[in-house]
């Protein structure tokens, strides 16, 4: 686990936003985020390493007011290691962290121009839910959820 405002997180999140900008235009994602939202016990941000190099990231933050739901944010895998199971391991680690902090459900927003992400989430047992969050009214927004 690292702080969301750490140097390694900034590099990976910057790459994630650049990837999203290439798919959707603009900044990639304008969802308001505060680094403190990813501090335990209300959240966590994780970085995955392969051969000592940071290759993936993902975090969760509390969602809603029940204390039982977490929202997945900033899942990303560097292109050089895609297809090697890094994203699946990152997702499992984020789920485990949220569950360890008492969350019973994980929800996320995704866009329709991210077929790799959609395939990952559906193969991991996520199901479509009503759109929520910053992009809920945007065309192409797809929201998913799963019990932990």
N, CA and C atoms as an extended XYZ file, in Angstrom:
444
Properties=species:S:1:pos:R:3:atomname:S:1:resname:S:1:resid:I:1 pbc="F F F"
N         0.851       -1.177        0.000 N   UNK     1
C         0.000        0.000        0.000 CA  UNK     1
C         0.891        1.232        0.000 C   UNK     1
N         0.478        2.241       -0.763 N   UNK     2
C         1.192        3.513       -0.814 CA  UNK     2
C         0.188        4.644       -0.660 C   UNK     2
N         0.683        5.809       -0.376 N   UNK     3
C        -0.203        6.986       -0.356 CA  UNK     3
C        -0.572        7.346       -1.795 C   UNK     3
N        -1.785        7.794       -1.984 N   UNK     4
C        -2.264        8.171       -3.307 CA  UNK     4
C        -1.451        9.337       -3.869 C   UNK     4
N        -0.896       10.155       -2.994 N   UNK     5
C        -0.102       11.291       -3.466 CA  UNK     5
C         1.402       10.996       -3.501 C   UNK     5
N         1.780        9.724       -3.433 N   UNK     6
C         3.195        9.344       -3.527 CA  UNK     6
C         3.678        9.485       -4.974 C   UNK     6
N         4.983        9.510       -5.144 N   UNK     7
C         5.558        9.656       -6.484 CA  UNK     7
C         5.183        8.494       -7.398 C   UNK     7
N         5.273        7.268       -6.895 N   UNK     8
C         4.954        6.112       -7.729 CA  UNK     8
C         3.478        6.112       -8.112 C   UNK     8
N         2.612        6.486       -7.203 N   UNK     9
C         1.184        6.573       -7.524 CA  UNK     9
C         0.942        7.654       -8.572 C   UNK     9
N         1.600        8.805       -8.428 N   UNK    10
C         1.447        9.878       -9.416 CA  UNK    10
C         1.847        9.414      -10.808 C   UNK    10
N         2.942        8.683      -10.908 N   UNK    11
C         3.394        8.206      -12.224 CA  UNK    11
C         2.375        7.255      -12.838 C   UNK    11
N         1.913        6.283      -12.048 N   UNK    12
C         0.962        5.309      -12.580 CA  UNK    12
C        -0.394        5.940      -12.878 C   UNK    12
N        -0.871        6.786      -11.991 N   UNK    13
C        -2.162        7.451      -12.230 CA  UNK    13
C        -2.056        8.371      -13.441 C   UNK    13
N        -0.928        9.047      -13.593 N   UNK    14
C        -0.722        9.884      -14.777 CA  UNK    14
C        -0.788        9.071      -16.057 C   UNK    14
N        -0.180        7.892      -16.046 N   UNK    15
C        -0.235        7.008      -17.213 CA  UNK    15
C        -1.664        6.521      -17.452 C   UNK    15
N        -2.376        6.218      -16.375 N   UNK    16
C        -3.771        5.781      -16.504 CA  UNK    16
C        -4.621        6.880      -17.125 C   UNK    16
N        -4.448        8.110      -16.661 N   UNK    17
C        -5.225        9.227      -17.200 CA  UNK    17
C        -4.871        9.496      -18.657 C   UNK    17
N        -3.597        9.345      -19.015 N   UNK    18
C        -3.197        9.512      -20.411 CA  UNK    18
C        -3.859        8.449      -21.286 C   UNK    18
N        -3.926        7.218      -20.787 N   UNK    19
C        -4.595        6.149      -21.514 CA  UNK    19
C        -6.072        6.491      -21.718 C   UNK    19
N        -6.724        6.942      -20.651 N   UNK    20
C        -8.141        7.307      -20.750 CA  UNK    20
C        -8.348        8.502      -21.681 C   UNK    20
N        -7.435        9.471      -21.639 N   UNK    21
C        -7.537       10.635      -22.525 CA  UNK    21
C        -7.436       10.203      -23.986 C   UNK    21
N        -6.589        9.224      -24.255 N   UNK    22
C        -6.482        8.712      -25.612 CA  UNK    22
C        -7.756        8.034      -26.088 C   UNK    22
N        -8.493        7.456      -25.166 N   UNK    23
C        -9.739        6.780      -25.522 CA  UNK    23
C       -10.937        7.731      -25.575 C   UNK    23
N       -10.957        8.687      -24.648 N   UNK    24
C       -12.144        9.527      -24.490 CA  UNK    24
C       -11.909       11.005      -24.771 C   UNK    24
N       -10.654       11.441      -24.831 N   UNK    25
C       -10.354       12.858      -24.997 CA  UNK    25
C       -10.295       13.566      -23.653 C   UNK    25
N       -10.030       14.838      -23.686 N   UNK    26
C        -9.963       15.641      -22.460 CA  UNK    26
C        -8.837       15.181      -21.552 C   UNK    26
N        -9.092       15.250      -20.250 N   UNK    27
C        -8.083       14.871      -19.261 CA  UNK    27
C        -8.087       13.367      -18.989 C   UNK    27
N        -9.069       12.675      -19.507 N   UNK    28
C        -9.196       11.240      -19.269 CA  UNK    28
C       -10.214       10.931      -18.199 C   UNK    28
N       -10.198       11.682      -17.110 N   UNK    29
C       -11.156       11.475      -16.018 CA  UNK    29
C       -11.124       12.698      -15.114 C   UNK    29
N       -12.260       13.335      -14.975 N   UNK    30
C       -12.364       14.536      -14.144 CA  UNK    30
C       -12.989       14.273      -12.783 C   UNK    30
N       -13.151       13.007      -12.426 N   UNK    31
C       -13.732       12.680      -11.127 CA  UNK    31
C       -12.921       13.338      -10.019 C   UNK    31
N       -13.574       14.115       -9.160 N   UNK    32
C       -12.829       14.739       -8.053 CA  UNK    32
C       -12.314       13.683       -7.072 C   UNK    32
N       -11.014       13.704       -6.826 N   UNK    33
C       -10.403       12.783       -5.876 CA  UNK    33
C        -9.515       13.569       -4.921 C   UNK    33
N        -9.512       13.135       -3.688 N   UNK    34
C        -8.659       13.702       -2.651 CA  UNK    34
C        -7.775       12.567       -2.160 C   UNK    34
N        -6.481       12.823       -2.058 N   UNK    35
C        -5.547       11.771       -1.633 CA  UNK    35
C        -5.981       11.136       -0.326 C   UNK    35
N        -6.554       11.910        0.583 N   UNK    36
C        -6.978       11.382        1.875 CA  UNK    36
C        -8.084       10.353        1.784 C   UNK    36
N        -8.824       10.336        0.675 N   UNK    37
C        -9.894        9.348        0.504 CA  UNK    37
C        -9.344        7.926        0.417 C   UNK    37
N        -8.045        7.807        0.154 N   UNK    38
C        -7.424        6.495        0.004 CA  UNK    38
C        -6.600        6.100        1.227 C   UNK    38
N        -6.815        6.806        2.319 N   UNK    39
C        -6.128        6.461        3.570 CA  UNK    39
C        -6.998        5.516        4.387 C   UNK    39
N        -6.396        4.458        4.939 N   UNK    40
C        -7.146        3.565        5.821 CA  UNK    40
C        -7.678        4.337        7.028 C   UNK    40
N        -8.808        4.016        7.559 N   UNK    41
C        -9.624        2.849        7.200 CA  UNK    41
C       -10.665        3.127        6.127 C   UNK    41
N       -10.617        4.321        5.535 N   UNK    42
C       -11.641        4.706        4.557 CA  UNK    42
C       -11.266        4.415        3.118 C   UNK    42
N       -10.092        3.861        2.914 N   UNK    43
C        -9.650        3.546        1.572 CA  UNK    43
C        -8.237        3.025        1.588 C   UNK    43
N        -7.735        2.704        0.410 N   UNK    44
C        -6.359        2.238        0.265 CA  UNK    44
C        -5.974        2.371       -1.200 C   UNK    44
N        -4.685        2.571       -1.437 N   UNK    45
C        -4.168        2.597       -2.800 CA  UNK    45
C        -2.988        1.641       -2.872 C   UNK    45
N        -3.050        0.731       -3.840 N   UNK    46
C        -2.040       -0.310       -3.950 CA  UNK    46
C        -1.282       -0.205       -5.269 C   UNK    46
N        -0.020       -0.569       -5.221 N   UNK    47
C         0.825       -0.607       -6.412 CA  UNK    47
C         1.388       -2.010       -6.525 C   UNK    47
N         1.341       -2.568       -7.730 N   UNK    48
C         1.905       -3.878       -7.994 CA  UNK    48
C         3.247       -3.749       -8.681 C   UNK    48
N         4.163       -4.618       -8.303 N   UNK    49
C         5.517       -4.592       -8.854 CA  UNK    49
C         5.823       -5.909       -9.537 C   UNK    49
N         6.631       -5.836      -10.574 N   UNK    50
C         7.124       -7.012      -11.273 CA  UNK    50
C         8.604       -6.764      -11.537 C   UNK    50
N         9.438       -7.653      -11.049 N   UNK    51
C        10.897       -7.504      -11.177 CA  UNK    51
C        11.353       -6.144      -10.652 C   UNK    51
N        10.719       -5.682       -9.572 N   UNK    52
C        11.116       -4.439       -8.933 CA  UNK    52
C        10.565       -3.169       -9.553 C   UNK    52
N         9.851       -3.289      -10.654 N   UNK    53
C         9.295       -2.113      -11.330 CA  UNK    53
C         7.791       -2.023      -11.077 C   UNK    53
N         7.280       -0.800      -10.827 N   UNK    54
C         5.829       -0.641      -10.651 CA  UNK    54
C         5.115       -0.854      -11.978 C   UNK    54
N         4.155       -1.792      -11.992 N   UNK    55
C         3.486       -2.154      -13.242 CA  UNK    55
C         1.970       -2.039      -13.187 C   UNK    55
N         1.419       -1.749      -12.035 N   UNK    56
C        -0.030       -1.649      -11.945 CA  UNK    56
C        -0.450       -0.977      -10.663 C   UNK    56
N        -1.674       -0.486      -10.667 N   UNK    57
C        -2.191        0.162       -9.472 CA  UNK    57
C        -3.707        0.026       -9.428 C   UNK    57
N        -4.229        0.305       -8.276 N   UNK    58
C        -5.665        0.327       -8.066 CA  UNK    58
C        -5.943        0.692       -6.625 C   UNK    58
N        -7.058        1.334       -6.422 N   UNK    59
C        -7.402        1.722       -5.069 CA  UNK    59
C        -8.886        1.625       -4.831 C   UNK    59
N        -9.250        1.829       -3.587 N   UNK    60
C       -10.660        1.886       -3.231 CA  UNK    60
C       -10.848        3.024       -2.232 C   UNK    60
N       -12.044        3.574       -2.274 N   UNK    61
C       -12.444        4.593       -1.305 CA  UNK    61
C       -13.860        4.276       -0.861 C   UNK    61
N       -14.192        4.732        0.321 N   UNK    62
C       -15.544        4.491        0.832 CA  UNK    62
C       -16.562        5.123       -0.105 C   UNK    62
N       -17.698        4.449       -0.223 N   UNK    63
C       -18.779        4.932       -1.086 CA  UNK    63
C       -20.075        4.860       -0.288 C   UNK    63
N       -20.812        5.947       -0.282 N   UNK    64
C       -22.068        5.975        0.467 CA  UNK    64
C       -21.806        6.159        1.949 C   UNK    64
N       -22.865        6.052        2.715 N   UNK    65
C       -22.731        6.339        4.147 CA  UNK    65
C       -22.941        5.123        5.043 C   UNK    65
N       -23.024        3.927        4.456 N   UNK    66
C       -23.252        2.739        5.290 CA  UNK    66
C       -21.961        2.146        5.830 C   UNK    66
N       -20.831        2.488        5.217 N   UNK    67
C       -19.564        1.885        5.614 CA  UNK    67
C       -19.379        0.479        5.076 C   UNK    67
N       -20.285        0.042        4.216 N   UNK    68
C       -20.208       -1.324        3.681 CA  UNK    68
C       -19.799       -1.378        2.216 C   UNK    68
N       -19.755       -0.229        1.545 N   UNK    69
C       -19.481       -0.211        0.109 CA  UNK    69
C       -18.183        0.537       -0.156 C   UNK    69
N       -17.386       -0.017       -1.055 N   UNK    70
C       -16.157        0.614       -1.514 CA  UNK    70
C       -16.282        0.862       -3.014 C   UNK    70
N       -15.648        1.927       -3.474 N   UNK    71
C       -15.618        2.230       -4.902 CA  UNK    71
C       -14.196        2.015       -5.418 C   UNK    71
N       -14.068        1.234       -6.470 N   UNK    72
C       -12.786        0.986       -7.113 CA  UNK    72
C       -12.404        2.197       -7.949 C   UNK    72
N       -11.147        2.646       -7.806 N   UNK    73
C       -10.671        3.791       -8.575 CA  UNK    73
C        -9.261        3.525       -9.092 C   UNK    73
N        -8.974        4.074      -10.246 N   UNK    74
C        -7.638        4.145      -10.836 CA  UNK    74
C        -6.950        2.790      -11.031 C   UNK    74
N        -7.739        1.803      -11.450 N   UNK    75
C        -7.141        0.518      -11.846 CA  UNK    75
C        -6.378        0.748      -13.142 C   UNK    75
N        -5.135        0.277      -13.167 N   UNK    76
C        -4.312        0.480      -14.357 CA  UNK    76
C        -3.176       -0.528      -14.369 C   UNK    76
N        -2.836       -0.984      -15.567 N   UNK    77
C        -1.683       -1.850      -15.779 CA  UNK    77
C        -0.880       -1.269      -16.933 C   UNK    77
N         0.426       -1.173      -16.781 N   UNK    78
C         1.258       -0.631      -17.858 CA  UNK    78
C         1.159       -1.559      -19.073 C   UNK    78
N         1.165       -0.992      -20.274 N   UNK    79
C         0.970       -1.799      -21.483 CA  UNK    79
C         1.962       -2.953      -21.634 C   UNK    79
N         3.188       -2.768      -21.178 N   UNK    80
C         4.221       -3.785      -21.378 CA  UNK    80
C         3.917       -5.115      -20.677 C   UNK    80
N         3.063       -5.108      -19.660 N   UNK    81
C         2.786       -6.358      -18.936 CA  UNK    81
C         1.335       -6.812      -19.069 C   UNK    81
N         0.585       -6.161      -19.917 N   UNK    82
C        -0.811       -6.571      -20.093 CA  UNK    82
C        -0.875       -7.982      -20.656 C   UNK    82
N        -1.890       -8.708      -20.227 N   UNK    83
C        -2.060      -10.078      -20.667 CA  UNK    83
C        -1.293      -11.081      -19.814 C   UNK    83
N        -0.686      -10.619      -18.726 N   UNK    84
C         0.097      -11.502      -17.863 CA  UNK    84
C        -0.539      -11.693      -16.487 C   UNK    84
N        -1.788      -11.269      -16.324 N   UNK    85
C        -2.499      -11.489      -15.072 CA  UNK    85
C        -2.275      -10.429      -14.008 C   UNK    85
N        -1.551       -9.371      -14.347 N   UNK    86
C        -1.274       -8.317      -13.357 CA  UNK    86
C        -2.569       -7.633      -12.921 C   UNK    86
N        -3.415       -7.272      -13.865 N   UNK    87
C        -4.668       -6.580      -13.523 CA  UNK    87
C        -5.544       -7.461      -12.638 C   UNK    87
N        -5.617       -8.734      -12.940 N   UNK    88
C        -6.438       -9.645      -12.137 CA  UNK    88
C        -5.897       -9.721      -10.706 C   UNK    88
N        -4.574       -9.769      -10.556 N   UNK    89
C        -3.985       -9.801       -9.211 CA  UNK    89
C        -4.183       -8.475       -8.493 C   UNK    89
N        -4.087       -7.368       -9.223 N   UNK    90
C        -4.332       -6.062       -8.601 CA  UNK    90
C        -5.780       -5.973       -8.121 C   UNK    90
N        -6.710       -6.405       -8.959 N   UNK    91
C        -8.122       -6.366       -8.585 CA  UNK    91
C        -8.361       -7.211       -7.339 C   UNK    91
N        -7.788       -8.400       -7.299 N   UNK    92
C        -7.946       -9.273       -6.127 CA  UNK    92
C        -7.363       -8.624       -4.876 C   UNK    92
N        -6.241       -7.944       -5.008 N   UNK    93
C        -5.619       -7.286       -3.855 CA  UNK    93
C        -6.473       -6.122       -3.361 C   UNK    93
N        -7.047       -5.355       -4.288 N   UNK    94
C        -7.926       -4.249       -3.896 CA  UNK    94
C        -9.169       -4.797       -3.200 C   UNK    94
N        -9.746       -5.849       -3.763 N   UNK    95
C       -10.925       -6.474       -3.144 CA  UNK    95
C       -10.601       -6.959       -1.723 C   UNK    95
N        -9.461       -7.610       -1.570 N   UNK    96
C        -9.051       -8.126       -0.260 CA  UNK    96
C        -8.870       -6.980        0.746 C   UNK    96
N        -8.252       -5.905        0.307 N   UNK    97
C        -8.050       -4.754        1.182 CA  UNK    97
C        -9.388       -4.169        1.630 C   UNK    97
N       -10.304       -3.996        0.681 N   UNK    98
C       -11.620       -3.449        1.025 CA  UNK    98
C       -12.357       -4.376        1.985 C   UNK    98
N       -12.312       -5.661        1.703 N   UNK    99
C       -12.967       -6.655        2.571 CA  UNK    99
C       -12.341       -6.630        3.973 C   UNK    99
N       -11.011       -6.546        4.040 N   UNK   100
C       -10.318       -6.507        5.333 CA  UNK   100
C       -10.683       -5.268        6.151 C   UNK   100
N       -11.174       -4.227        5.464 N   UNK   101
C       -11.605       -3.007        6.148 CA  UNK   101
C       -13.125       -2.953        6.302 C   UNK   101
N       -13.771       -4.113        6.213 N   UNK   102
C       -15.191       -4.213        6.519 CA  UNK   102
C       -16.145       -3.943        5.384 C   UNK   102
N       -15.640       -3.736        4.177 N   UNK   103
C       -16.543       -3.483        3.058 CA  UNK   103
C       -17.103       -4.805        2.561 C   UNK   103
N       -18.380       -4.772        2.175 N   UNK   104
C       -19.061       -5.984        1.727 CA  UNK   104
C       -19.339       -5.977        0.226 C   UNK   104
N       -19.165       -4.823       -0.396 N   UNK   105
C       -19.468       -4.686       -1.830 CA  UNK   105
C       -18.474       -3.711       -2.442 C   UNK   105
N       -18.115       -3.977       -3.710 N   UNK   106
C       -17.245       -3.084       -4.460 CA  UNK   106
C       -17.991       -2.649       -5.708 C   UNK   106
N       -17.997       -1.359       -5.978 N   UNK   107
C       -18.655       -0.812       -7.157 CA  UNK   107
C       -17.620       -0.030       -7.962 C   UNK   107
N       -17.919        0.173       -9.239 N   UNK   108
C       -16.996        0.916      -10.093 CA  UNK   108
C       -17.710        1.487      -11.290 C   UNK   108
N       -17.125        2.564      -11.815 N   UNK   109
C       -17.544        3.152      -13.079 CA  UNK   109
C       -16.502        2.785      -14.126 C   UNK   109
N       -16.964        2.516      -15.327 N   UNK   110
C       -16.075        2.189      -16.430 CA  UNK   110
C       -16.681        2.834      -17.675 C   UNK   110
N       -15.885        2.951      -18.709 N   UNK   111
C       -16.401        3.490      -19.957 CA  UNK   111
C       -16.499        2.420      -21.024 C   UNK   111
N       -17.354        2.655      -21.993 N   UNK   112
C       -17.587        1.656      -23.033 CA  UNK   112
C       -16.426        1.522      -24.014 C   UNK   112
N       -15.412        2.381      -23.907 N   UNK   113
C       -14.238        2.283      -24.771 CA  UNK   113
C       -13.079        1.580      -24.062 C   UNK   113
N       -13.401        0.801      -23.040 N   UNK   114
C       -12.401        0.049      -22.286 CA  UNK   114
C       -12.763       -1.441      -22.298 C   UNK   114
N       -12.715       -2.070      -23.456 N   UNK   115
C       -13.146       -3.468      -23.535 CA  UNK   115
C       -12.322       -4.405      -22.658 C   UNK   115
N       -11.031       -4.109      -22.472 N   UNK   116
C       -10.197       -4.968      -21.637 CA  UNK   116
C       -10.673       -4.925      -20.186 C   UNK   116
N       -10.996       -3.735      -19.705 N   UNK   117
C       -11.478       -3.583      -18.331 CA  UNK   117
C       -12.830       -4.260      -18.164 C   UNK   117
N       -13.710       -4.052      -19.109 N   UNK   118
C       -15.031       -4.672      -19.037 CA  UNK   118
C       -14.896       -6.192      -18.992 C   UNK   118
N       -14.019       -6.752      -19.809 N   UNK   119
C       -13.806       -8.199      -19.813 CA  UNK   119
C       -13.253       -8.670      -18.469 C   UNK   119
N       -12.320       -7.918      -17.900 N   UNK   120
C       -11.763       -8.277      -16.595 CA  UNK   120
C       -12.855       -8.291      -15.535 C   UNK   120
N       -13.627       -7.229      -15.461 N   UNK   121
C       -14.634       -7.127      -14.409 CA  UNK   121
C       -15.717       -8.196      -14.555 C   UNK   121
N       -16.200       -8.412      -15.767 N   UNK   122
C       -17.250       -9.415      -15.928 CA  UNK   122
C       -16.712      -10.823      -15.642 C   UNK   122
N       -15.480      -11.101      -16.037 N   UNK   123
C       -14.921      -12.426      -15.758 CA  UNK   123
C       -14.641      -12.620      -14.270 C   UNK   123
N       -14.512      -11.515      -13.527 N   UNK   124
C       -14.281      -11.592      -12.083 CA  UNK   124
C       -15.593      -11.591      -11.286 C   UNK   124
N       -16.721      -11.646      -11.983 N   UNK   125
C       -18.002      -11.750      -11.294 CA  UNK   125
C       -18.749      -10.450      -11.083 C   UNK   125
N       -18.278       -9.377      -11.672 N   UNK   126
C       -18.984       -8.096      -11.547 CA  UNK   126
C       -20.173       -8.089      -12.482 C   UNK   126
N       -21.249       -7.467      -12.009 N   UNK   127
C       -22.473       -7.371      -12.796 CA  UNK   127
C       -22.841       -5.912      -12.967 C   UNK   127
N       -23.535       -5.620      -14.057 N   UNK   128
C       -23.989       -4.248      -14.318 CA  UNK   128
C       -24.914       -3.794      -13.195 C   UNK   128
N       -24.746       -2.538      -12.798 N   UNK   129
C       -25.607       -1.901      -11.805 CA  UNK   129
C       -26.010       -0.545      -12.368 C   UNK   129
N       -27.012        0.105      -11.770 N   UNK   130
C       -27.354        1.449      -12.237 CA  UNK   130
C       -26.141        2.380      -12.119 C   UNK   130
N       -25.989        3.233      -13.126 N   UNK   131
C       -24.868        4.163      -13.100 CA  UNK   131
C       -24.939        5.057      -11.871 C   UNK   131
N       -23.762        5.442      -11.387 N   UNK   132
C       -23.646        6.285      -10.196 CA  UNK   132
C       -22.420        7.173      -10.397 C   UNK   132
N       -22.194        8.051       -9.485 N   UNK   133
C       -20.943        8.801       -9.469 CA  UNK   133
C       -20.868        9.923      -10.481 C   UNK   133
N       -19.680       10.389      -10.690 N   UNK   134
C       -19.405       11.577      -11.494 CA  UNK   134
C       -19.911       11.438      -12.927 C   UNK   134
N       -19.773       10.283      -13.520 N   UNK   135
C       -20.135       10.091      -14.933 CA  UNK   135
C       -21.476        9.400      -15.138 C   UNK   135
N       -22.291        9.308      -14.098 N   UNK   136
C       -23.535        8.534      -14.184 CA  UNK   136
C       -24.441        8.949      -15.338 C   UNK   136
N       -24.415       10.235      -15.713 N   UNK   137
C       -25.297       10.703      -16.776 CA  UNK   137
C       -24.591       10.839      -18.125 C   UNK   137
N       -23.346       10.408      -18.208 N   UNK   138
C       -22.599       10.507      -19.457 CA  UNK   138
C       -22.841        9.277      -20.335 C   UNK   138
N       -22.996        9.532      -21.621 N   UNK   139
C       -23.139        8.438      -22.564 CA  UNK   139
C       -21.871        7.587      -22.523 C   UNK   139
N       -22.040        6.298      -22.520 N   UNK   140
C       -20.891        5.395      -22.520 CA  UNK   140
C       -20.463        4.945      -21.145 C   UNK   140
N       -21.050        5.512      -20.089 N   UNK   141
C       -20.710        5.083      -18.726 CA  UNK   141
C       -21.358        3.722      -18.458 C   UNK   141
N       -20.558        2.836      -17.890 N   UNK   142
C       -21.046        1.516      -17.508 CA  UNK   142
C       -20.590        1.305      -16.064 C   UNK   142
N       -21.523        0.984      -15.187 N   UNK   143
C       -21.189        0.758      -13.789 CA  UNK   143
C       -21.361       -0.719      -13.450 C   UNK   143
N       -20.494       -1.195      -12.572 N   UNK   144
C       -20.487       -2.591      -12.159 CA  UNK   144
C       -20.421       -2.676      -10.647 C   UNK   144
N       -20.859       -3.808      -10.109 N   UNK   145
C       -20.742       -4.059       -8.687 CA  UNK   145
C       -20.605       -5.548       -8.411 C   UNK   145
N       -20.072       -5.845       -7.228 N   UNK   146
C       -19.887       -7.244       -6.848 CA  UNK   146
C       -19.820       -7.331       -5.340 C   UNK   146
N       -20.450       -8.376       -4.798 N   UNK   147
C       -20.308       -8.642       -3.374 CA  UNK   147
C       -18.902       -9.169       -3.110 C   UNK   147
N       -18.344       -8.747       -1.999 N   UNK   148
C       -17.017       -9.229       -1.627 CA  UNK   148
C       -17.150      -10.427       -0.715 C   UNK   148
